[in-house]
Amino acid sequence: MKQMSRVFVVSALASALVACGGSGGSSSSGETGSVSVGLTDAPTMELSSVNIAFNAIRLKPADGDWLEFSLDETGVVDLLTLQGGVTEPLITNEEVPAGVYNEIRLIIDTDSSTVTTPDGGTGTLAVPSGEQSGLKLKGDFVVAADSSNNFTIDFDVRKSIVNPPGNALADYMLKPVLRLVNNLEVGEIEGTVDYTNIVQTRGTADTNGELTDCSPNYEGAVYVYEGADVQPIDLNVTRDGTNPLMVVPVTAQESGSLYEWTAAFLTEGQYTIAYSCQLDNNETDEALEFDGQQNVSVVAGETTVADPIPQP
């Protein structure tokens, strides 16, 4: 049975006033609202750090000129520290014209952006157009008049960083996958995984050899898909069609023998989750095997607790 608990304070009035994908144009009456934009990340397992140097953020009113805010104080951000609902503020309570906006751009200092590999090495990171036109996030969102409007950009590193083709000038390439959410419209899913049980089930207890063993030195990840009853599939950024919305690594509990996970900043609706303990290359098709597949409902402002994996 799924359990829910209230974790966010949500203003019903503000929720009615503020919505992504609203209609109408920017305010021409001089009305303003305050806007805050934070950054979060869906984690990756192949790198130890992904350090992005942010120069500025630009907001585009539907009927107006670009607004730009310096991010000098933000500086270099390790995206892999922004997991499980953790955010990095980019702008906070900036006063802007009320109305509809249709694009955000993040201006990046490519020379100062790097990655760190698990062996401690530093790799260069190519960010095409990062310094000129910036990383683009298109789609309407509304800044309501006389109110605080809070948004989060989900910067999915696992989907965004690929090995560059040919004789590239950098070790890795950033092809950003960005998702903008209104903080009033999101909830989260959390749960636990009995990794030791799964390793045994797929290893020594699998006397017929019917199951694929877990990958060595890898505790696995929970795959989250939009919609109910989705057939789980691996992540392959080069593939058209179905891909998980996010892939969330499990982490050992500080006390206890289980592993835990949190999928944050999910808009209201139905999701399918499933766990795999087999490594997944994000640029190739992998025949993963999944445990604990289940449907989960997300409600804005709430945490949904998924059934334990594997289910007792």
N, C-alpha and C positions, 0 to 999 in steps of 0.2 A: 504494500500500500504506500502510495506517495504521501509525503508529509510536507506541509507548507508552514512557514513562519514569516511574520512581517519583519523585514530588515531595513526598509527605506521609509522615510517620512515623505508621503506624496500629497501634494496639495491638489485637491479635486478641481478647484477653480483654475489653478495654473495649468493643470493637465488639459482642461477644456480650451484654454487660450493658446497653448503652445503645442504644435504638432508638426512632425516632419511631413513634407509633401503637401503643404497647404496650398490654397489658391489665392489669387490676387497679386497685386504688385507691391513694390516697396512704398513706404509711407511718403506722401507728398505734403503732409500737414505739419511736418516738423516734429512728429512724435518720435520718441526714442525708447529703446529698451536696453537692458544690459545683457551681454552675452559672455559666457565662459565656455572654453573648449579645452578638454583634457585629452590625453593620449593613453591608450592601453594596448596590450599586445596579446595575441594568441601565440603561445610559446613554440619554440623549435628545440629539437634535441641534438642537432648536428653541430651546433656552435656553442661556445661558452659565453660570448657576448656579441652584441650587435650595436655598435656605437654610432649613432646618427647625430651629426652636428646641424642643428636647426638655426637658420638665420632669421626667418620671418614667416608669418602666416598671413594669407590674403583671403578676404571674404568678398564675394561678388553679389551685390544687390541685383535683383532681376531687372530693375529699371534705374540703375545707377552705376557709378564708377567704382572701381576696386577700392577696398579699404585695406591698408597694410599695417601690421603691428610687428614691431621688432621683437625677436626672440633671443636677443643677446644674453639676457639673464638666464634663459633656459640652457643655452650652451649644448654640450654633448650629452645625449641621453642613451643609456644602455637599455634598449627595448626589452631585453630579456628579464629585466627587473620589474617589468610592468605586467604581471601575470596574476590570475585569480582575482580580478577585480581591482588591482592596484592601478592607479593612474598618475600621470605626470601633467600638472597644469601647464597649458601653453599660454592662454590668456584668461584673465579672471575679471569678471564684472566690468568689461569694457563697454562704454556707452556707444551705441550705434543706431542708425535710423531703423525704426520698426518696419517690418514688412517681410516679403519673401526674398530669400537668397537662393542662388542656384549653383554655386560652386565655391569650393575651398581649395586653396593651393598652399602647400608647404614648401618653402624655399630652403634648400639644403646646401651646406658647404661640403662638397664632395671630397675635397682634399683632406678634410678632417674627419671623414666618416670611415670607420674600419670595422673589421670583425676579429674575434679571437677564437682560435680553434681549441678543441679539448686538450691538445698537447702543449698549449701555451703559446703557440705561434700567432703572429698577427698577419691578417690578410687584408689586401686592399679591396675596396668596394666601389664599383662603378654605379653611378646613379644618373642614368640618361636624363638630360634636361633638368636635373635637380637644382642647378644654380640659376638657370635662365627662366624657364616658365614654371618650374616647380613640379612637385608631385600633385596630381590633379584628383580631386574628389568631386564628382558632379552629381547633382540631385537636389531637389528643392528642400529647403527647411525654412521655418518661420521664426522670426524674432518678434515676439508680442510686445506691444507698447506697455510701458510702465510696469514691467515685470522682469524677473531674473530668468534667463533662458540658458540652460546648461546642456551641453552636448559632449559626446565622447567619440573620438576617432579610434576605431579598432584597426591597428596596424598589424596585419597578420604576417609575421616574419616567415613562418613555415611555408606559406604560399608565395612569398615575395622574393626570396633569395634563391637564385639558381646559379648553376655553373655556366659561365659565359661561353658561347660557341666560338670555335676557331682560335686564332691567336689574339685573344682579348688583352686589353691594357690593364685589366684588374683580375684579381683572383676570384671574385664573386660579382654577380650583377644583381642589382635591386630592380625588380619589376613589381612595383608596389600593388598590393591588394588592400584597399582601404574601405572601411565601412563606417558610416556616420550614424549614430543613434542619439535620440533624445533621452536624456537620463530619466525623465518621468515615465518613459514607455518601456523600460527594460526590467527584467528580472534575471535570476541566475539559477543554475542547477548545480548541486553538489552531491557527492556520494563517496563510497568506499569500495576498494577492491582487495580481496583476499589473494594477494599475489602468490603466497606460498602454496595455497591450495591449488591454484591454477597451474603452477609449475609442476606440482606433483601429479595432477590429473593428466597433464600433457606429457609427462615424463615417465617416472617409474610405475605409476598406476595404469598407464596406457599399454597394457600387455599385448594388445593386438597391433599396436603401431598405427592406429587409425588417425591419430591427431598429430599435427605438426608441433614440435617442441617450441618452447619460448626461445627467443634469440638470447644468446649469452650476454650477460652484463646489461640487460635492458629490462626495466620493470614495466614497460608498456604505456599505452595511452588510451584515452577514451575519445571516440569519434562521435561528433555531434552532427546530425543531419536535419535539415528543415523538413517538416512534415512527419506524419505518423506512418508507421509500417514501411519505412524505406529499407531496401535491401542494402546492408552495409557494404562498402567498397573502399578500397585504399584511396590515398590522396595522390593525384597525378596532375600537376599544374599544366601539363601539355595536352591534356585530354579535354575534348569538348563534352559537355553534358554533366552528369552527376559527379559532384565532389562533396566531401564533408564541408560543412560550414566552418568548423574548426576542429583541431586535433589537440587534446589537452593531456600532457604527460601526467602520470600519477606521481605523488611524492610520499615518502614514508611519514607516518604520523610521528609527532614528537614523543608521544607515549602510546604504546600499543603496537600490535603486530600488523595492522592493516596499512594500506596505502589509500590516500585521499586525493580528491580532484575537485576543481571548481570551474565551471564554464559560465563566464560572466557576460554581462551586457547583451543579453538575448532579448529580442523583441517578443511581445506576447504571441503565443501560438503553440502549436504542436511540434514536438521534436522526437527524433529517434536517436537513441544513444547505443553504443556498443563498444566493447573493450577488446583490444588486441595486444598480445605480448610479443608480436613479431615486428621487426624493424621494417620501416616503410620509406623507400626512396621517393622524394616528391616529384621526380621527373620520369619515373617509369611505372608500368603496371606491376603490382605485386599481388600474389594470390594469398592474401591474409586470411586467417581464420579468426572468428570473433566469438566472444563470450558475453553473456549478460544482456543481449539485445532487448530493449524495452522502449515503450513510448512514454514520453514525459510532457506534461503541460507546463508552460511558463506563464506566470501572471506578473504584470508590472508591479514592481515594488516588493516582490516576495522571492524567497529562496525555496525552490522545490528540491526536496531530498529524494534522490533516486533510490530504487531498490538496490541492496548490496549486490556486488558482483563477485563470484557467482551467487545466484540466489540459493538460500538454504533449502 
